[in-house]
Amino acid sequence: MWRVLAARGFGGLTLRAVAGEMGATTGLVTHYFPSKRALVRHALEVLDRRSAGRPRPAEERVGEASGLVRLRAVLLDVLPLDGPGAANNRIWVGSWDVALADPELAAEHAARYRRARERMAGYVAQAQRAGELPAGPDAGDVAAAAQSFVLGLVVQALFAPEEFPPVRQVALVDGYLAGLAAG
């Protein structure tokens, strides 16, 4: 399934393509996934679990740090800074079209992004208490803006990797956070 997703995206994720990749019959695949929607749902669930369990190098480097340092690490770990990060982001961005066309999948995506914002909001609140960020803005709003910024940067980096190499992506995140800190 992953090779099909990586090569063809969610539009090309068909029962026939998965069966072909597995060297199995379509009938065998439909035994487990009676429809393309069931296959897509499964792919999103597996992607979510893989994303939750994947290494987060920036967060691992900061150890027990909190506040702005931790927020920076979370944002950096979203970016396509290496091959696996780019592949995961291509799959996630590709899933948006499928999710937007299905209210139930859209609600599940919205919940994923909400959980990520809530986590970021906790780091924003820590940074505000520590004086690293201005205390005035609502932590949830700051987290929503940071998430929007980094997801937009993901899209830019996927479409124009030569214009947004890893070093520039990191510099843009650092500039964004410096702007937040300056108030």
C-alpha positions in Angstrom: 0.0 0.0 0.0 2.8 2.4 0.9 4.6 2.0 -2.5 1.3 2.7 -4.2 0.7 5.8 -2.1 4.2 7.1 -2.6 4.2 6.5 -6.4 0.5 7.4 -7.2 -0.9 9.3 -4.3 -4.4 8.8 -2.9 -5.9 9.2 -6.3 -4.0 6.1 -7.5 -4.7 4.1 -4.3 -7.1 1.6 -5.8 -7.9 -2.0 -4.8 -6.5 -3.1 -8.2 -3.2 -1.2 -7.7 -2.7 -2.6 -4.2 -3.5 -6.1 -5.4 -1.0 -5.7 -8.2 1.7 -4.4 -5.8 1.1 -7.4 -3.5 1.0 -9.9 -6.3 -2.5 -10.8 -5.1 -6.0 -10.9 -6.7 -8.3 -8.0 -6.3 -10.8 -10.5 -4.7 -8.3 -11.1 -1.9 -7.9 -7.3 -1.3 -11.6 -6.8 -1.3 -12.0 -9.4 1.4 -10.2 -7.0 3.8 -11.2 -3.8 2.1 -14.7 -4.0 0.6 -14.4 -0.5 -1.0 -11.8 2.1 -1.9 -13.1 4.2 1.0 -12.3 1.4 3.4 -8.8 1.2 1.9 -8.3 4.9 2.2 -9.5 4.9 5.8 -7.1 2.2 6.6 -4.3 4.0 4.9 -5.0 7.2 6.9 -5.1 5.2 10.2 -1.8 3.5 9.4 -0.3 6.8 8.3 -1.5 8.4 11.6 0.1 5.7 13.7 3.3 5.8 11.7 3.5 9.5 12.1 2.9 9.3 15.8 5.6 6.8 16.2 8.2 8.2 13.8 11.4 9.6 15.1 11.3 13.3 15.9 15.0 14.4 15.7 14.5 18.0 16.7 12.4 17.1 19.7 14.8 14.4 20.7 17.7 16.9 20.6 16.1 19.3 23.0 15.5 16.7 25.6 13.5 18.1 28.6 13.3 21.6 27.2 10.0 23.4 27.2 8.4 26.6 25.9 9.8 28.2 22.8 12.6 25.6 22.4 10.0 22.8 22.3 7.7 24.7 20.0 10.6 25.2 17.6 11.4 21.5 17.7 7.7 20.5 17.0 7.6 22.9 14.0 10.9 21.6 12.6 9.7 18.0 12.9 6.7 18.7 10.7 8.9 20.0 7.8 10.2 17.9 4.9 13.8 18.3 5.9 14.9 14.9 4.6 13.8 12.1 2.3 11.5 10.3 4.7 10.0 13.6 5.9 9.3 14.7 2.3 7.7 11.3 1.5 5.4 11.5 4.6 4.4 15.0 3.9 3.6 14.2 0.2 1.3 11.5 1.5 -0.3 13.7 4.1 -0.8 16.6 1.7 -2.2 14.2 -0.9 -4.7 12.9 1.7 -6.3 16.4 2.0 -8.2 16.1 -1.2 -9.6 12.7 -0.3 -10.5 13.9 3.2 -12.2 17.1 2.0 -14.5 15.0 -0.2 -15.7 12.9 2.7 -17.2 14.5 5.8 -16.2 11.7 8.1 -12.6 11.7 6.9 -12.5 15.5 7.1 -13.6 15.4 10.7 -10.9 12.9 11.5 -8.3 15.1 9.8 -9.6 18.1 11.7 -9.2 16.2 15.0 -5.6 15.3 14.1 -4.8 18.9 13.5 -6.6 20.0 16.6 -4.6 17.7 18.7 -1.4 19.0 17.2 -2.5 22.6 17.9 -3.4 21.8 21.5 0.0 20.3 22.0 1.6 23.4 20.5 -0.6 25.7 22.5 0.8 24.1 25.7 4.3 25.0 24.6 3.2 28.5 23.7 1.7 28.9 27.1 5.0 27.7 28.7 6.9 30.2 26.6 4.5 33.0 27.6 4.9 32.2 31.3 8.7 32.1 30.9 8.7 35.5 29.1 9.9 34.0 25.9 6.8 35.1 24.1 4.5 38.0 24.8 1.8 37.1 27.3 -1.1 38.9 25.6 -2.1 36.7 22.6 -4.2 33.6 23.3 -1.9 30.6 23.2 -4.4 28.7 21.1 -4.4 31.4 18.5 -0.6 31.6 18.4 -0.5 27.8 18.0 -3.1 27.9 15.2 -1.0 30.6 13.4 2.2 28.6 13.9 0.6 25.4 12.5 -0.8 27.3 9.5 2.7 28.8 8.9 4.5 25.5 9.0 1.9 23.7 6.9 2.2 26.4 4.3 5.9 26.0 4.4 5.5 22.2 3.9 3.5 22.9 0.7 6.1 25.4 -0.6 9.0 22.9 0.1 7.2 20.1 -1.6 6.4 22.1 -4.7 9.7 23.9 -4.9 12.4 22.0 -3.0 15.2 23.8 -4.8 13.8 27.1 -3.5 13.1 25.8 0.0 16.0 23.5 0.9 16.2 22.4 4.5 18.5 25.2 5.6 16.0 27.8 4.3 13.1 26.0 5.9 14.9 26.1 9.3 15.8 29.8 8.8 12.2 30.6 8.0 10.9 28.9 11.1 13.5 30.7 13.2 12.5 34.0 11.7 8.9 33.3 12.3 9.5 32.5 16.0 11.8 35.6 16.3 8.9 37.7 15.0 6.5 36.1 17.6 9.0 36.7 20.4 9.4 40.4 19.4 5.7 40.8 19.7 
